[in-house]
């Protein structure tokens, strides 16, 4: 198998460093401009319930 070109690997590595963004919430304000203004993306119980439902209905 051919080696991955170093130049391309360096560009990919640099892109991955900036791939994820984080939103800061100033004070007690609610961020209505993001997709997670209700905070559901960080809710572990909601995540687990969603996974359980997907497993249940993927079998059917």
BELSUL-V930529 format. One record per pair of residues at least 12 apart in sequence whose C-alpha atoms are under 6 Angstrom apart, sorted by the first residue. I is the first residue (numbers start at 1). J is the second residue. D is the distance in Angstrom with one decimal. If there is no record, write none. Layout:
i={I/I}
j={J/J}
d={D/D}
//
This chain:
none
//
